[in-house]
């Protein structure tokens, strides 16, 4: 079997078993959680105290520091989720499918936050909380794809069949992500293009961009931490009849 | 520093409702979600414990 391959590959494959991944994920969580807290603190400081007031939008533009990272994460998590689901479908690896299921609620949350913060930014800048514009509509569809993925998996009792059905839905829905991303170029839209902040005065663009990137990293490591905790819960839920789970020596807390 | 006073900071140049409405909901979600996932894992662990104690004795048919 894998005896013939290099030790590196064998070591790496070892972690594709839920039993080995469970304690490893547990060790990784605090690091990502602490990184998320530090990055969020730095990002919020830049967002409110370093980045200057915008000469056109005033302070309403500060919503960008949560709106853009939430939107990026909603799309990025979807791609990662679909990739794990696809790997689980093709290679029949349980853990991959569990990773996909663990990412869906967090992705849905960011899609919702993207829409929510976008509405609160749209009102003062465009005069409307919502418009049926290509960017907004495709992001709403992304939110529904997440909800559909979760509802479909919840509706199927057999976890492996739920994994397969969810994977098909997730993979078909991937086509929506480039549509969201390029919608501001492909269609005439109210939503500003991706590079608007770059074209402002250099100092302003620099602090705004830094704040946005730091917040995006905060959201990213946050998502990893939360998804790892959730995948640990999913592993326990699904593997509870297996010997290793029942022999797990773990304190009931945390 | 952008703000002359705390009141000015909270006023957000007249956009307080929009800015704080956005940040508050993002913060609420990202504070609540970690508690929800931890509760889910704790519940899974609790059910596992129940199962394990129930399985103790001459019960050996649990297969993976």
Boltz contact constraints between the chains, C-beta under 6 A:
constraints:
  - contact:
      token1: [A, 53]
      token2: [B, 2]
      max_distance: 6.0
  - contact:
      token1: [A, 58]
      token2: [B, 13]
      max_distance: 6.0
  - contact:
      token1: [A, 59]
      token2: [B, 12]
      max_distance: 6.0
  - contact:
      token1: [A, 59]
      token2: [B, 13]
      max_distance: 6.0
  - contact:
      token1: [A, 59]
      token2: [B, 15]
      max_distance: 6.0
  - contact:
      token1: [A, 60]
      token2: [B, 15]
      max_distance: 6.0
  - contact:
      token1: [A, 60]
      token2: [B, 18]
      max_distance: 6.0
  - contact:
      token1: [A, 62]
      token2: [B, 19]
      max_distance: 6.0
  - contact:
      token1: [A, 63]
      token2: [B, 22]
      max_distance: 6.0
  - contact:
      token1: [A, 66]
      token2: [B, 22]
      max_distance: 6.0
  - contact:
      token1: [A, 66]
      token2: [B, 26]
      max_distance: 6.0
  - contact:
      token1: [A, 109]
      token2: [B, 29]
      max_distance: 6.0
  - contact:
      token1: [A, 113]
      token2: [B, 26]
      max_distance: 6.0
  - contact:
      token1: [A, 116]
      token2: [B, 25]
      max_distance: 6.0
  - contact:
      token1: [A, 117]
      token2: [B, 22]
      max_distance: 6.0
  - contact:
      token1: [A, 120]
      token2: [B, 18]
      max_distance: 6.0
  - contact:
      token1: [A, 120]
      token2: [B, 21]
      max_distance: 6.0
  - contact:
      token1: [A, 120]
      token2: [B, 22]
      max_distance: 6.0
  - contact:
      token1: [A, 124]
      token2: [B, 15]
      max_distance: 6.0
  - contact:
      token1: [A, 124]
      token2: [B, 18]
      max_distance: 6.0
  - contact:
      token1: [A, 226]
      token2: [B, 33]
      max_distance: 6.0
  - contact:
      token1: [A, 226]
      token2: [B, 34]
      max_distance: 6.0
  - contact:
      token1: [A, 226]
      token2: [B, 37]
      max_distance: 6.0
  - contact:
      token1: [A, 229]
      token2: [B, 37]
      max_distance: 6.0
  - contact:
      token1: [A, 229]
      token2: [B, 41]
      max_distance: 6.0
  - contact:
      token1: [A, 230]
      token2: [B, 37]
      max_distance: 6.0
  - contact:
      token1: [A, 232]
      token2: [B, 41]
      max_distance: 6.0
  - contact:
      token1: [A, 233]
      token2: [B, 40]
      max_distance: 6.0
  - contact:
      token1: [A, 233]
      token2: [B, 41]
      max_distance: 6.0
  - contact:
      token1: [A, 233]
      token2: [B, 44]
      max_distance: 6.0
  - contact:
      token1: [A, 236]
      token2: [B, 44]
      max_distance: 6.0
  - contact:
      token1: [A, 236]
      token2: [B, 48]
      max_distance: 6.0
  - contact:
      token1: [A, 237]
      token2: [B, 44]
      max_distance: 6.0
  - contact:
      token1: [A, 240]
      token2: [B, 48]
      max_distance: 6.0
  - contact:
      token1: [A, 240]
      token2: [B, 51]
      max_distance: 6.0
  - contact:
      token1: [A, 241]
      token2: [B, 62]
      max_distance: 6.0
  - contact:
      token1: [A, 242]
      token2: [B, 64]
      max_distance: 6.0
  - contact:
      token1: [A, 245]
      token2: [B, 48]
      max_distance: 6.0
  - contact:
      token1: [A, 246]
      token2: [B, 52]
      max_distance: 6.0
  - contact:
      token1: [A, 252]
      token2: [B, 45]
      max_distance: 6.0
